[in-house]
Amino acid sequence: MIFLELIIFLSTVLPLFHILNVLFTRRRRKQAPSAAKRNKKMSILIPCYNEEDTAVMSIEGLLAMAYEDYEAVYINDGSKDGTMNVLTKALDLEAVQCAGADHPLGLKAIYRSKKHHHFFVLDKANGGKSEALNAGIQFAHADIIVTLDADSVLAPDALTLMNRAFDDENVVAAGGAIHITQGYDPQVYRRRARSRRFVLIALQVLEYLKGFYIFKLSLAKQEATAIISGAFGVFQKDILTQSGGFRKTLGEDIDMTLRIQQMIQKTQRKVVYLPSALCCTQCPESFKDLTKQRIRWHKGFMNCICYYKKFILKTFLTRSLTFHFFVEALLVGITSCLFTVCTYVFVFVAIFASPEVVSVFGIYFAFGLLFNILYAASAVAVSLKYNPYPKAMLRTLVLAVLVDILFYRYYTLFIYIRGTVAYFINKKGQHQWNKVARSKRVLAISSVLENER
């Protein structure tokens, strides 16, 4: 009973702490956002596996950026669809080096674009995302590495902002905010009244807003960033090579961030988060794909819990990083659906129980509803300072809050349980891509982002 009360206490106090930490703590004084000392060369690594539907959008997004001092390296990891053909046609590729099975990077060939000389394609046998990224790191010519998913598009100023952050020589890694690409698509919210797909997209928009503008921003203020999203991360190349590269796991982004944090503890080096540096990525549009994605994420999370258990248990009472990662993400996360369960219990007791019991559950329900509205409203308010969604999308989040409280949290509990069981029981496919379906709708997201900002 005491343990349950402790969990309920943490489930309430910690989210409230994050809200207050983001909204009311003073920001450290920073230099005015003037030009960086210099434009640093960056190597953007885009691992690809069956990305024929997103490759052109990815290329157009990179070409639309305001930042020009970069090279783009697409790593085709043995795609079984027409990814390589799409890249060849879009970039007008020519082979600059033919390799083979004995190549140190496992490459079949290296190509360069005739139209855009700073674009390269590495063609390799299938080995998983981590192996593709490691091949890109070894090939990269720049001292700063950007990892970007093939279905992701950066805002025009994202790398400019990152460039300024790395003026601080102590910064070894940085992450940006992630938005849902479909949240900028007018076709999605124009047909919301009769679209189950829209509700699912809106739920994920809300989830990302709360995650990146409350939770991650609060952790960043405590220098406790535990996850640089795999969709968009920026690293000093030397820290990646010193770490041994990306480990084969479904949670390569969590793993790399924790490993870097472990390496730099007791030093002045740091990992930072830039909420103004925006990346848009596609989200699943069916519960089948969403379940597949979230189980993969949770299996990666469980892998990191087990792999770094000594580091976490040794420091979770002394470091904000491991405290929040272990206590909040694991213990509180598993019981975060308590409010939803109690909501259904409330309906039951309202029918069969005495008025006194009904009033107690009624107060609990009202408190939970108001608290969740406060958390969502705070996330939206903070996001407007950095990266606003279209107003039409934001207005629909009221529905998302209600669905989140009545259903989505219960679904999240299912993911936690199923993902944990799947990790310990089914070890097959732990290092594979496990991709979800991509949207085939064409959206010039880079131009939309430029207009919004």
C-alpha positions as CSV (number, residue, x, y, z in Angstrom):
1,M,0.0,0.0,0.0
2,I,2.8,2.4,0.9
3,F,4.5,1.6,-2.4
4,L,1.3,2.4,-4.3
5,E,0.9,5.7,-2.5
6,L,4.5,6.6,-3.3
7,I,3.9,5.9,-7.0
8,I,0.7,8.0,-7.0
9,F,2.5,10.8,-5.3
10,L,5.4,10.7,-7.8
11,S,2.9,10.5,-10.7
12,T,1.4,13.7,-9.6
13,V,4.3,15.7,-8.2
14,L,6.9,15.0,-11.0
15,P,4.7,16.2,-13.9
16,L,3.7,19.2,-11.8
17,F,7.4,19.9,-11.2
18,H,8.2,19.7,-14.9
19,I,5.4,22.2,-15.7
20,L,6.6,24.7,-13.1
21,N,10.3,24.2,-14.1
22,V,9.5,25.0,-17.7
23,L,7.1,27.9,-17.1
24,F,8.5,29.7,-14.1
25,T,12.2,29.1,-13.6
26,R,14.5,31.8,-14.9
27,R,16.4,31.0,-18.0
28,R,20.1,31.3,-17.9
29,R,21.4,34.4,-19.6
30,K,22.6,33.6,-23.1
31,Q,24.3,35.6,-25.8
32,A,22.1,37.2,-28.3
33,P,21.3,34.9,-31.2
34,S,23.9,36.5,-33.4
35,A,25.8,34.7,-36.1
36,A,27.9,31.8,-35.0
37,K,31.7,32.2,-34.9
38,R,31.9,30.2,-38.1
39,N,29.9,27.8,-40.1
40,K,31.0,24.4,-39.1
41,K,31.0,21.6,-41.7
42,M,28.4,18.9,-40.9
43,S,27.9,15.4,-42.2
44,I,24.2,14.5,-42.3
45,L,23.7,10.7,-42.2
46,I,20.4,9.4,-43.5
47,P,20.1,5.6,-43.0
48,C,17.5,4.1,-45.5
49,Y,15.7,0.8,-45.6
50,N,12.7,0.6,-48.0
51,E,12.3,4.4,-48.3
52,E,11.2,4.8,-51.9
53,D,8.2,6.8,-50.8
54,T,10.1,9.3,-48.7
55,A,13.5,9.6,-50.4
56,V,12.5,12.5,-52.7
57,M,10.9,14.4,-49.8
58,S,14.1,14.0,-47.8
59,I,16.3,15.3,-50.6
60,E,14.1,18.3,-51.2
61,G,14.0,19.1,-47.5
62,L,17.8,19.1,-47.3
63,L,18.1,21.3,-50.4
64,A,15.7,23.8,-48.9
65,M,17.8,24.4,-45.7
66,A,19.3,27.8,-45.2
67,Y,22.5,26.1,-44.0
68,E,24.9,25.2,-46.8
69,D,28.0,23.8,-45.2
70,Y,27.1,20.2,-45.1
71,E,27.4,16.9,-46.9
72,A,24.4,14.5,-47.1
73,V,25.2,10.8,-46.9
74,Y,22.4,8.4,-47.6
75,I,23.1,4.8,-46.5
76,N,21.0,2.3,-48.4
77,D,20.9,-0.7,-46.0
78,G,20.0,-3.4,-48.4
79,S,16.5,-2.0,-49.3
80,K,14.2,-4.5,-51.0
81,D,12.1,-1.9,-52.7
82,G,13.1,0.8,-55.2
83,T,14.9,3.0,-52.8
84,M,18.2,2.8,-54.7
85,N,16.5,3.5,-58.0
86,V,14.7,6.6,-56.6
87,L,18.0,7.9,-55.1
88,T,19.8,7.3,-58.4
89,K,17.2,9.2,-60.4
90,A,16.7,12.1,-58.0
91,L,20.4,12.7,-57.5
92,D,21.8,11.6,-60.8
93,L,24.4,9.3,-59.1
94,E,27.7,8.1,-60.5
95,A,29.9,5.5,-58.8
96,V,33.1,6.9,-57.3
97,Q,34.2,3.6,-55.7
98,C,33.2,0.0,-56.2
99,A,33.6,-2.2,-53.2
100,G,32.7,-5.8,-52.2
101,A,32.0,-8.2,-49.4
102,D,35.5,-7.6,-48.0
103,H,35.1,-3.8,-47.8
104,P,35.8,-2.6,-44.2
105,L,32.5,-0.7,-44.1
106,G,30.6,-3.6,-45.7
107,L,29.8,-1.4,-48.8
108,K,28.9,-2.6,-52.2
109,A,29.6,0.8,-53.8
110,I,29.9,4.5,-53.1
111,Y,28.1,7.0,-55.3
112,R,28.2,10.8,-55.7
113,S,25.5,13.1,-57.1
114,K,26.3,14.8,-60.4
115,K,23.7,17.5,-59.7
116,H,24.6,18.1,-56.0
117,H,28.2,17.3,-55.3
118,H,27.8,17.3,-51.6
119,F,25.3,14.4,-51.7
120,F,26.6,10.8,-51.4
121,V,25.0,7.4,-51.3
122,L,26.6,4.4,-49.6
123,D,25.1,1.1,-50.9
124,K,25.5,-1.8,-48.5
125,A,24.1,-5.2,-47.5
126,N,21.4,-5.2,-44.9
127,G,22.7,-5.0,-41.4
128,G,20.3,-2.8,-39.4
129,K,20.1,0.9,-38.6
130,S,23.0,0.9,-36.1
131,E,25.3,-0.7,-38.7
132,A,24.2,1.7,-41.4
133,L,24.9,4.7,-39.1
134,N,28.4,3.3,-38.1
135,A,29.3,3.0,-41.8
136,G,28.2,6.6,-42.3
137,I,30.3,7.8,-39.4
138,Q,33.4,6.2,-40.8
139,F,32.8,7.7,-44.2
140,A,31.9,11.2,-43.0
141,H,34.3,14.0,-43.7
142,A,33.1,16.5,-41.2
143,D,33.8,16.8,-37.4
144,I,30.0,17.2,-36.6
145,I,27.7,14.3,-37.4
146,V,23.9,14.8,-37.8
147,T,21.7,11.7,-37.7
148,L,18.4,12.1,-39.5
149,D,15.6,9.6,-40.3
150,A,14.7,9.3,-44.0
151,D,11.1,10.4,-43.4
152,S,12.3,13.5,-41.5
153,V,12.6,17.1,-42.7
154,L,14.5,19.8,-40.9
155,A,13.2,23.3,-40.6
156,P,15.3,25.7,-42.7
157,D,17.1,27.2,-39.7
158,A,17.6,24.0,-37.7
159,L,21.2,23.5,-38.6
160,T,22.0,27.2,-38.2
161,L,20.7,26.9,-34.6
162,M,22.8,23.8,-34.0
163,N,25.8,25.5,-35.4
164,R,25.6,28.2,-32.8
165,A,25.2,25.7,-30.0
166,F,28.4,23.9,-31.0
167,D,30.3,27.2,-30.6
168,D,30.6,26.0,-27.0
169,E,33.4,23.5,-27.2
170,N,32.0,21.6,-24.3
171,V,28.9,20.6,-26.2
172,V,29.4,17.1,-27.5
173,A,25.8,16.3,-28.5
174,A,22.5,18.1,-29.0
175,G,18.9,17.2,-29.8
176,G,16.1,19.2,-31.3
177,A,12.3,19.3,-31.1
178,I,10.3,16.8,-33.1
179,H,6.9,17.6,-34.7
180,I,4.5,15.3,-36.5
181,T,4.6,16.0,-40.3
182,Q,0.9,15.1,-40.7
183,G,0.1,17.9,-38.3
184,Y,0.9,20.4,-41.1
185,D,-1.2,18.6,-43.7
186,P,-4.5,20.4,-44.3
187,Q,-6.0,17.2,-45.7
188,V,-5.7,15.6,-42.2
189,Y,-7.7,18.1,-40.2
190,R,-10.2,19.2,-42.8
191,R,-11.8,15.7,-42.7
192,R,-11.4,15.2,-38.9
193,A,-15.1,14.6,-38.2
194,R,-15.1,11.3,-40.1
195,S,-11.5,10.2,-39.8
196,R,-10.3,7.8,-37.2
197,R,-6.8,8.4,-38.7
198,F,-7.1,12.0,-37.7
199,V,-7.7,11.2,-34.0
200,L,-4.7,9.0,-33.9
201,I,-2.5,11.7,-35.5
202,A,-3.9,14.3,-33.1
203,L,-3.0,12.0,-30.1
204,Q,0.5,11.7,-31.3
205,V,0.8,15.5,-31.9
206,L,-0.3,16.1,-28.3
207,E,2.0,13.4,-27.0
208,Y,5.0,14.9,-28.8
209,L,4.2,18.4,-27.6
210,K,4.1,17.3,-24.0
211,G,7.2,15.3,-24.4
212,F,9.4,17.8,-26.1
213,Y,8.1,21.1,-24.6
214,I,7.5,20.1,-21.0
215,F,9.4,16.8,-20.1
216,K,12.5,17.2,-22.3
217,L,12.8,20.9,-21.8
218,S,12.6,20.5,-18.0
219,L,15.2,17.7,-18.1
220,A,17.5,19.9,-20.2
221,K,17.3,22.6,-17.5
222,Q,18.6,20.0,-15.1
223,E,21.3,18.8,-17.5
224,A,19.6,15.5,-17.5
225,T,18.9,14.8,-21.2
226,A,18.6,11.0,-21.5
227,I,17.4,10.7,-25.1
228,I,18.5,12.5,-28.2
229,S,15.8,11.4,-30.6
230,G,17.0,9.2,-33.4
231,A,14.9,11.3,-35.9
232,F,17.3,14.3,-35.4
233,G,20.5,14.3,-33.4
234,V,23.8,16.2,-33.7
235,F,27.1,14.9,-32.3
236,Q,30.8,15.6,-32.2
237,K,32.3,12.9,-34.4
238,D,35.1,12.2,-31.9
239,I,32.5,11.4,-29.1
240,L,30.9,8.8,-31.4
241,T,34.1,7.2,-32.4
242,Q,35.3,7.1,-28.7
243,S,32.0,5.5,-27.7
244,G,32.6,2.7,-30.3
245,G,29.7,3.8,-32.5
246,F,26.0,2.8,-32.3
247,R,25.3,-0.5,-30.6
248,K,23.0,-3.0,-32.2
249,T,19.7,-2.4,-30.3
250,L,16.2,-1.3,-31.1
251,G,16.8,1.8,-28.9
252,E,20.0,3.1,-30.5
253,D,19.1,6.7,-29.7
254,I,18.6,6.0,-26.0
255,D,21.7,3.8,-25.9
256,M,24.0,6.4,-27.5
257,T,22.8,9.2,-25.3
258,L,23.2,7.2,-22.1
259,R,26.6,6.0,-23.2
260,I,27.8,9.6,-23.9
261,Q,26.4,10.8,-20.6
262,Q,28.2,8.0,-18.8
263,M,31.5,9.0,-20.7
264,I,31.3,12.7,-19.9
265,Q,30.3,12.5,-16.2
266,K,32.6,14.4,-13.9
267,T,33.8,16.5,-16.9
268,Q,32.7,19.9,-18.3
269,R,31.4,18.3,-21.5
270,K,27.6,18.3,-21.9
271,V,24.6,17.2,-23.9
272,V,22.1,20.0,-24.7
273,Y,18.6,20.3,-26.1
274,L,17.4,23.0,-28.5
275,P,13.6,23.3,-28.6
276,S,13.9,25.9,-31.3
277,A,15.7,23.5,-33.7
278,L,12.8,21.7,-35.4
279,C,12.5,18.5,-37.2
280,C,9.3,17.0,-38.7
281,T,8.8,13.3,-38.9
282,Q,6.0,11.0,-40.0
283,C,3.9,9.2,-37.4
284,P,2.0,5.9,-37.8
285,E,-1.6,6.4,-39.2
286,S,-3.0,3.1,-37.9
287,F,-3.1,1.4,-34.5
288,K,-1.4,-1.6,-36.0
289,D,1.6,0.4,-37.0
290,L,1.5,2.5,-33.8
291,T,1.6,-0.6,-31.7
292,K,4.4,-2.0,-33.7
293,Q,6.4,1.2,-33.3
294,R,5.8,1.7,-29.6
295,I,6.6,-1.9,-28.7
296,R,9.9,-1.5,-30.6
297,W,10.6,1.6,-28.6
298,H,9.8,0.0,-25.3
299,K,11.9,-3.0,-26.1
300,G,14.8,-0.7,-26.8
301,F,14.1,1.1,-23.5
302,M,14.1,-2.2,-21.6
303,N,17.3,-3.2,-23.3
304,C,19.0,0.1,-22.1
305,I,17.6,-0.4,-18.5
306,C,19.2,-3.9,-18.4
307,Y,22.4,-2.8,-20.2
308,Y,23.1,0.2,-18.0
309,K,21.6,-1.1,-14.8
310,K,24.8,-0.7,-12.8
311,F,25.3,2.9,-13.9
312,I,21.6,3.7,-13.3
313,L,21.4,2.0,-9.8
314,K,24.7,3.5,-8.7
315,T,23.7,7.1,-9.6
316,F,19.9,7.5,-9.6
317,L,20.0,9.0,-6.1
318,T,22.8,11.4,-7.0
319,R,22.1,12.4,-10.6
320,S,19.0,14.0,-12.1
321,L,19.7,12.1,-15.3
322,T,19.4,8.6,-14.0
323,F,16.8,9.5,-11.4
324,H,14.3,10.7,-14.0
325,F,15.2,7.9,-16.5
326,F,14.7,5.1,-13.9
327,V,12.1,6.4,-11.5
328,E,9.9,8.5,-13.8
329,A,10.2,6.6,-17.1
330,L,10.0,3.1,-15.6
331,L,8.0,3.2,-12.3
332,V,5.8,6.1,-12.9
333,G,5.4,5.3,-16.6
334,I,4.0,1.9,-15.8
335,T,1.4,3.3,-13.4
336,S,0.5,6.4,-15.4
337,C,-2.7,4.8,-16.5
338,L,-4.0,4.6,-12.9
339,F,-6.3,7.6,-13.6
340,T,-7.9,5.9,-16.6
341,V,-8.5,2.7,-14.6
342,C,-10.1,4.8,-11.8
343,T,-12.2,6.6,-14.4
344,Y,-13.9,3.3,-15.4
345,V,-14.2,2.3,-11.7
346,F,-15.9,5.7,-11.1
347,V,-18.5,4.8,-13.7
348,F,-19.1,1.5,-12.0
349,V,-19.4,2.9,-8.5
350,A,-21.6,5.7,-9.8
351,I,-24.1,3.1,-10.7
352,F,-23.8,0.7,-7.7
353,A,-22.1,2.5,-4.8
354,S,-23.3,5.0,-2.2
355,P,-23.3,8.8,-2.8
356,E,-20.3,9.2,-0.5
357,V,-18.1,6.9,-2.5
358,V,-19.3,8.5,-5.7
359,S,-18.3,12.0,-4.5
360,V,-14.8,10.8,-3.7
361,F,-14.3,9.3,-7.2
362,G,-15.9,12.4,-8.7
363,I,-13.4,14.7,-7.0
364,Y,-10.5,12.4,-8.1
365,F,-11.8,12.4,-11.7
366,A,-12.2,16.2,-11.8
367,F,-8.7,16.7,-10.4
368,G,-7.2,14.3,-13.0
369,L,-9.1,15.9,-15.8
370,L,-8.1,19.5,-14.9
371,F,-4.4,18.4,-14.3
372,N,-4.2,16.7,-17.7
373,I,-5.7,19.8,-19.4
374,L,-3.2,22.0,-17.5
375,Y,-0.3,19.8,-18.7
376,A,-1.5,19.8,-22.3
377,A,-2.3,23.6,-22.3
378,S,1.2,24.3,-20.9
379,A,2.8,22.2,-23.6
380,V,0.9,24.0,-26.3
381,A,1.7,27.4,-24.8
382,V,5.4,26.7,-24.6
383,S,5.5,25.3,-28.2
384,L,4.0,28.5,-29.5
385,K,7.2,30.3,-28.4
386,Y,9.3,28.0,-30.5
387,N,7.5,26.1,-33.2
388,P,3.8,26.7,-33.6
389,Y,1.5,24.2,-35.4
390,P,-1.2,25.6,-37.7
391,K,-4.1,26.9,-35.6
392,A,-6.5,24.4,-37.2
393,M,-4.3,21.6,-35.7
394,L,-4.1,23.1,-32.3
395,R,-7.9,23.5,-32.0
396,T,-8.4,19.8,-32.4
397,L,-6.2,19.0,-29.4
398,V,-9.1,19.4,-27.1
399,L,-10.5,16.2,-28.5
400,A,-7.1,14.6,-28.2
401,V,-6.9,15.4,-24.5
402,L,-10.3,13.7,-23.8
403,V,-9.3,10.6,-25.8
404,D,-6.0,10.6,-24.1
405,I,-7.6,10.5,-20.6
406,L,-10.3,8.0,-21.5
407,F,-8.5,5.6,-23.8
408,Y,-4.9,6.4,-24.9
409,R,-3.4,6.0,-21.4
410,Y,-4.9,2.6,-21.1
411,Y,-3.5,1.7,-24.5
412,T,-0.1,3.0,-23.2
413,L,-0.3,0.6,-20.3
414,F,-0.9,-2.3,-22.7
415,I,2.2,-1.2,-24.7
416,Y,4.4,-1.2,-21.5
417,I,3.2,-4.7,-20.5
418,R,3.4,-6.2,-24.0
419,G,6.7,-4.5,-24.8
420,T,8.3,-5.8,-21.6
421,V,7.1,-9.3,-22.1
422,A,8.2,-9.3,-25.7
423,Y,11.7,-8.1,-24.8
424,F,12.3,-10.9,-22.3
425,I,10.6,-13.7,-24.2
426,N,11.2,-13.0,-27.9
427,K,14.8,-12.1,-28.6
428,K,14.4,-12.5,-32.4
429,G,14.5,-9.3,-34.5
430,Q,15.9,-7.2,-31.6
431,H,18.3,-5.5,-34.0
432,Q,16.3,-5.2,-37.2
433,W,14.6,-2.2,-38.6
434,N,11.0,-3.2,-37.8
435,K,9.7,-0.3,-39.9
436,V,6.1,0.9,-40.0
437,A,4.3,2.0,-43.2
438,R,5.1,5.5,-44.5
439,S,2.5,7.9,-45.7
440,K,2.4,8.2,-49.5
441,R,0.8,11.6,-49.5
442,V,3.1,14.3,-50.9
443,L,3.5,17.3,-48.7
444,A,6.1,20.0,-49.3
445,I,6.8,20.2,-45.6
446,S,9.9,22.3,-46.0
447,S,8.0,25.2,-47.6
448,V,5.2,24.8,-45.1
449,L,7.7,25.1,-42.2
450,E,9.3,28.2,-43.7
451,N,5.9,29.9,-44.0
452,E,4.9,28.9,-40.4
453,R,8.1,30.3,-39.0
